[in-house]
């Protein structure tokens, strides 16, 4: 069975040990994934790319802990906090934190000892993002979206002649442009100038032109606008491709003096420059027939070129030798990333087994009457929601005390609900269930929507299941081989890594956030039923989630 570039042997004795196969989708047709050779702590060799989750966050609060919790219970790799504990005293409205975020992520992508060029990396904002679907879904959709985007690019920009093997293997025809990295898409362009390429030169959304009915893209408040502008809060791609974008962003911040405007401005500008260059080169290379077709489509108002509009655009100044092509694209359909700016009315929390609720949505929005709301096929084929908080350990037997003693008052047993039985944030106009929600814009919705997430009623119990997951030979083997449990060679569960390669438990990072995060009235994490003594995944003695040296030396 092929899953997101991996193969799971049908009778594998270790359920999280897939192997790379040649038939799987690749990230870049001109540079296939290489088989890596990483040796884990147990001498096992990792032979496929890892998946990393980076979260820029200089401090902790309940907002960060909600983000972390959502990643834990869905089985994402242990997050790495970038810039954690760092004090920023720079210029600008944010004291330099946003510019520092660019440098911090860049340094870790470049210098992190576990970051390999063909690994996959997901970078998210730390204080307003909640995961709702597992990483398997995210990675499968990422691959699918690249295939679809690259076909659109081939149709629009055509093919180019390329030297094979450094000029010694003849020539070949390849797509002129390919997409490699995906950012979130937003309905508004900010804080860039309205006439900058970031706001005018970027492609139109791939969503239907009547997504919101006859007022689509005509709403002065942008609530009925199809997303087409870059949002910097979410990005996924191969490490080498994302690193190239961040390297250019660092240059803009530190050499071009754009640090005070923040990361949103910088990455949106990079996207605008790329698209301006693509379109101006296409127009310049057109023959007589192509120019005539452009003229006709412009005259009829059906042109796909953003430069064909009557909007004024500030021409960019090109620097000789500077690369402007980064294979950067956006998630227009919110399959991966749902940004919430001006999109509150697009989102409904749906239980897909509730036919009455689905009918009510269609009655409320007549334009959706033909939309066949149903659980997408990729979600129908994955394990049920509770599975991901404890892959490999679903019994929660009382004698299972790998990390945390079982409690009848705090824990839950059984398989739990199915996906169609839990409320899933759905973009009803894009007909998509995003893998995560980015609650940018109006922050008042953060507290209001948190109880609506499918995992919130079980948050403490799911976190306990997650912490109790195997940390012994099975986990070590999975860490070396990679796969659906997304272990990296560092290991760790129930906490986070920092970019200084230090491990912090949930209790260390999220102490005193229980009233906001769990909201269940059951007290402080690990002290609900009095002090307990356990052993963490690295063999250290833990009392109430605080680390101590074992007096017996065991």
N, C-alpha and C positions, 0 to 999 in steps of 0.2 A: 504493500500500500504506500503510495507516494503522498507525502504531506509536506508542503512548503519547502521542497528541495531536499527532503529527507526520505529515507525508506525504512519502514518498520518491518522487520522480519516477522512473518505471521506466527511463528512459534518461539519468539525471542524469550529466553528465560528471564531477562531483565526488561520490564515493560517500558523503560525510558532510555533505550540504547539504540536509536536508529543510526543508519549509516548513509552516507552520501551516495546518490546514484547519478549516473551520467544522463539519464532521461529526464531528470527533474528540471524545472524551470531555472534559468540562470539569471543573475542580476544584470549582466552586461554581455550582450552577444559577442562583443569584440574582445572580452576578457573573462572567460569562464572562471568560475570559482575553482580555486586550487585546493587540493587536499592538504590540510595543515597537519603538522606533527607536533602536538603539544603534550608534554608529559605531565601528568598530575602527580599529586603528592604520594599516591600509592604505586607509582611506576607505570600506571596505565596511560596509554597515549590517546589524545583526543584527535580524531581524524576528520572532524567536520567543523564548520564555522560556529562560533558561539553567538549568543544573543545577549546584548548588554542593555541595561536600563540606567541612564544618567539623569539625575535630578539636581539641577543647580538650586541650592538653598543654603544660605549662610547662617540660618538660625532655625529653630524648631518652634512650632506652635500647633494648635489643633488642626489648622488647615493642612499643613504638611502631613500630619499624622493620618488624616483622612485619605490623602493621596496614597500614602504608604500602605495603609490597611487595604485599600482596594486592590493594590498590586499584589499583596501577600495572598489574599484569599482566592485569587484567580491564578496563582502559580507563576507569576512573572519572575524573572531572575532577581536575585537580591539587588535592590537599588544601590547605586553609588551616588552619594551626596557630594556635589562639587561645590567648593568654596565654603564648606561647612565650618562654622566658627570663625570665619574671616570677617574682620571689621573693615568697612569701606568708608573712606573719607575723601572721595573724589569730588569733582565738580558736577554741577547739574542738579536737576530736581530729585534725583535718586541717590545722590552722593556717590555716583559711579558704580552702583551695584549692577546695572544692566550691561555697561561696558565691561565690568569685571566678570560678568557671566560669560561673555564671549571669550575672553582670555582664559578663564578657568576651564571651560569645556575644551577649548583648543589645546591647552597644555595637556589635559588628560587624554584626549584622543591621540595626541602625538607621543606622549611619554608613558602613558599607563602600561605597565608591564604585561597586562593581560589583554590589551587591545591589539588585535591583528587586522591587517588591512582588509581581509575578506569577511571579517565578522560583521554581523548586523548590529546596529546601534539605534536605540530609540531614546530621544532626548525630549524631556517634557518640563514645563513649568512646575514648580514645586508646591504652589499654594492654591491652585484652583482647577485641578484635574482629578477626575475619578474614572478608574477603569470599570468596565461592566462586562466585557467579554474576554475570554482567555487568549493567551499569546498565540496559540495555534491558529486561531481565527485571524488575528492581526497579520501574521506572517503569510498565510495563504492569500489573504486579500491584497497584501502588498505586492506579492508576485503577480497576481492576476491584474492588478491595476497597472503595473509596469508594461505588461504585454499589451493591454488595451491602449495605453498612452503611446507606446512606441509605434503601434499601427497608425494612430492618428498623425503622429509626426512624420511617418513615412509618406502618407498620402499627401500631406500639406507641403513638405519640404523636399521630398524625393530622396534620391540616392546620391552617393558621392563615391568617387574612385579612391581606393585606399591601397597603399603599398603593403604587401604582405611580408611578414617576417623581416622587418627592417629593410625592405627593398630588395631582398635576395629571393623572394618567393613569388615574384610577379605582382599582379594587381588584382584587386577584387572590388566588387560593388557592395557597399554597406549603406545603411540608412545615414543620412546626413546628420541627424540628431537622434539621441536616445535619452530616455528618462531613467534616472538612477535614484534620485532622492525625492521624497514626498514631504511637503509641509502641509499644515492645515490651511484651509481656505476661509476667508472672512468676507462679510458683506460690505464692509466699509474699508476705505483706504486711509490709513492713519499711521503715524503723524506726518507722513510725507506730503509735500505740496500737491495740490490738486492737478497741476500741470506737469508733474514729474513723471518719468517713464513708469515708476512703480504704480501709479494710479491710472495711467492712460494707455501704456504700451502693452499691458499684460493681456493674455488671451481671454476671450469670453468664456463663461462657464459652459461645461458640457451638459448641464441639465437642460431639459426641454425649454424652449423659449416661452412656453405658456405655463411654466411650473406653478405660478401663483395666479393663473388666469390672465385676463387682458391687461391687468396692471403690472405684470411682471417687468421688472427693471425700470419702472416708471414712477416708483414711490419715492418722493423726495426725502422721506425718513429712512429709506433703505430696508424697511422690514420685508418688502416684497421684492427685494433684489436677490438675484442668484449669486452665490459666493464666487468671487473671482480674484480676490486680493490675498496676498500672502499674510499668514499669521505665524509669527515666529515661535509660538509657545509649544509646538509639537513638530517633530521632524524624525523621519526614519530613513535609513539607507545604510549602505556598506560604509565601514569606518573610513576607508580611503577616500570615498566620494564626499562624505560629510566633512571630513578633515579639510579637503580642498576648499570647500565653501567657507569654513570657519577661518582658514588661513587668510582668505581674501577679506573676510570681515575684520579680522585683527588688524590688517593693513589699513582698512578704512578708519578704524578707531584710533590707532596709535600713530599712523603716519599722515593720514588725511584730516585728523582733528575732528572726527565725528563721534567721539566717545560720549559727549553730553546728550546726544539725541537718543541713545538707547539702542538695544538690539533689534527691536521691531522695525525701526527706521532703516537700519543697516541691511538686514536681510531682505526687506521689501525692495530696497534700492538695488540689491544684487539681482533679484528676480526681474525687476524692471529693466535693468541693463541687458540681461541675457535676452529677454524677449524683444527689446528694441533692436538689438543686433541681429537676431534671427530674421525679423520681419523686414528690416531695411536691406539686408543681404538678399532676401528672397525677391524683393521688389527690383533691386538693381540687376539681378540675374535673369529677369523675365525677358523672353523674346516678344515679338510683336503680338503673337497670339495670346500670350499670357497677360500682357499689358491691356489688351482689349477686353479679355475676360474680367480682369480687375476693374476696369472702367465700368463695364456693364453691371457687375455686382455692386459697385459703389453707388452707381446711379440709381439702382433699384433699392438700395438700402439693405441689401442682404449679404454684404461682404463679411467674411470671417476675420478680416484684418482689423485689429483695434486702431491702427494708424489711419484707417479710412474714414473714421468719424470726423466730425467737424470740430472736435475739441482741439484746443491749443495744446501743444506738447513742447516741453523744454528739451531741446536736443542735448543728448549727453556728449560729453567731451571724451573721446576715446584716447587712451594712452597706448602708444606703440609698444608692442610686446606683451600687453596685459591680456590675459585670457578672460573672456566674459561668458564662456560656455561651461556650465556646470551640471547639465542633465537634471535641472531642478524643475519640479512640477508640483501641482497642488491636488489635494483631495477634494474635488468639486462636489462629489456626491455624499460626503460625510460618511463614507464606509469605514474609515479608520478614525478620523478626528472630527468631532462635532464642536465647532466653535459656537458660542452662545450669543455673541454680540448681535443684537437685533434679530435673534433667532428664537426667542423664548416661545413664541406662538407656533413655531415649527415642531416643537418637541412635545410628545405625549408619552407618558409611561403606560405601556400597554401589556396586559396579560393576553397572550395570543390564543388562549383557550376560552376567552370571554367574547363570544360572538356578539352579544348585545353591545358591548363597549365598542367593538369594531364598527358595528352598524351606526352607532351614535356619532363616531368620528366622521364617517362619510356623510351623514345627514347634516352635520355642522359645516362641513366643507364640501359643497356640491362638486367642486373641481376634482375631488378625490373619489367620486362615485365609482369610477372604473378601476381604481387601484385595488388589486387583490391582496389585501393585507394578510400575510402569512409568515410563519417563521422561515427565514432563509435556509436554503439547503445546507449551507456550511455549518449552521448552528444545529441543524437536526442531526448532523453526523458526529458531533463531539460528545464527550462525557457530560453528565448532568452537572448543575452548578456546584454542588457541594464537593464533587470529586477533586476539584483543583486545589482545595485548601489542604489536602493531605494525600497526594498521589502516592500509591504504594502502601497506604495504611488507612483502611476504611473501617476497621473494626472498632477502634476506640475502646478496646477491652479494658476493664478496671486494672488488670495486671500490667498494662502497657505503660511504663513509666520512663520511656526513653528520655523525655525532657520534662514532662509535666504530668503529675498524678491525675488520674481521671476523677472527675467530680460529677455526681448525679445532678447537682444543682446548677452547674455552669456549662456542662458539655451537652452535646446533642449526638445522638446515634442514628444510624440508618442512612439511607441514600439521599434523603431530602427531596425537594420538589424538582420537577423537570423544567426545562427552559421555557416551555410554553405556559408554565404556571406561575412564573415570577414576573414582576413588572420590569419591563425593559424600555429605557429611553429610546424613543423612535422618532426619527425625522419623517413625519407623515407626508411631507411634500417631496422629499427625495426618495421616499420608500426605502429607508435604510435604518439599520440598527447599528450605530457606531460602536467601535470597540472601546472608545473612551469619550468622555465629555469634558470639554474645556470651558469652564464657567468664567470666561473673560467678560469684560463689560460690567454690567450691574452686579455688584457683589452682594446685594441684598438677597439674591436668589440662592446663595450658598447654603444658608441655614434652612431655608424653606424647602429646598429640593433634596438635601441629604437624607432625610427619612424616607424618601421615595425610592432610593436605590434598592435593588433586589436583596442585597446582602445585609442591609442595615439591621433588620430584626434579629439576625443571627450573628452580628459582628463579633462579639466577644467569643462566642463558642467556635466560630470559624477560625479566628485567630489562634485559639487554643489548639484546634486540630492542626493548623499549619505548623505551629511550634512543635507539636508532637510527632511530626512526620519523621520518617527514617533518617538517621544521621550516621548510620553504620556502613557496612559493606555495600548495601544496595545503593545508597546515596553516593558513596565514593566512586562506585563503578559508573553511575550515571553522570557524575561530575566529569569523569575523564572522557566519556563517550559522547556527551551532549545529548540533545534530543528534546522530546516533548516536555520534560521537566525543567529544561533550560538551566541546569546547573552549570556554572562555570568552574574552572579549576580551583577557585578560592573556597568554594563551599559556603556554608553559613545558611541559617534559616531563622526567621523570627527577629530579624534586625536588618541593619544596613551597613554597607562599607562607606568609608569616606575616600576622597581622592588622595588621602595620605596613607591609604591601605590600613586603616584601623577599623576594627569591628565594633559596632554599637548595637546593643540589644534594643528591642522595642521599648522596654521600660526606661532605658537611659535616654532615648530620643523623645519619647512621648509621655513622660511622667506628668501627671496631673491634668492630662487632656481627656481622661475618661468621661467626664460629664458631657463633653461636646461630641466625642467620637462615638462612644457606645450609647450614651443616654439611656442606660438601663437601670440605674440606681444600685448597681451591684458592687460599687466601690472601686478601690485602687487595683490596678492590674497586679496579679500575683499575690495580693493580700486579701482577696475576697473571703477566704476562709482561714485567715491567720498566716503566719510566716511558714514558708516551705523551703526545703533544701533540695535542689536538683543539680543536674550536671548539664552544661550546655554542649553544643555540637562540637566544641573544641576541647572538651575535657575539663573545663574550668568549673569549680564549684560555684553555684549560684544560689543565693538566699534572697528571696523576694526580688529577683531580677537584678541583683547587684553582685558583682564578681568578687570572689575571695580566693586566696590561695588555700589549697587543701592542706590542712595541718598535718595529715598523715602522709602527704606526698603522693597520694594515689591519683 
